[in-house]
Amino acid sequence: MPATDGLGASLPSFIMLSEMLLMKAMMQYSFQQRLAPRLTRTESAIVRDYGGWTRFLQSFELNPWDESDIKEGKRIVKELAEDQETEATGGGR
């Protein structure tokens, strides 16, 4: 008799479902990483604070699959990084 969780579902089915959800999450993360352009460390930290490249672009109402929006997002993150680095060095505009 297979092990159950007390609700009638078998333990092997639960494990397979968990593995499938984990694999789906890993594939989505991998896909998002491929969308992101090369970024400096400072730019990467900024993007990471937004939850990743896709969410960064979406927060500025940009489409992560549109080439012109990707360029605009890169410009935005570059300016944010420059501002952050200027503030860190004590400079100002």
Secondary structure as UniProt FT lines:
FT   HELIX           11..35
FT   HELIX           41..49
FT   TURN            50..51
FT   HELIX           53..59
FT   TURN            60..61
FT   TURN            64..65
FT   HELIX           67..88
FT   TURN            89..90
//
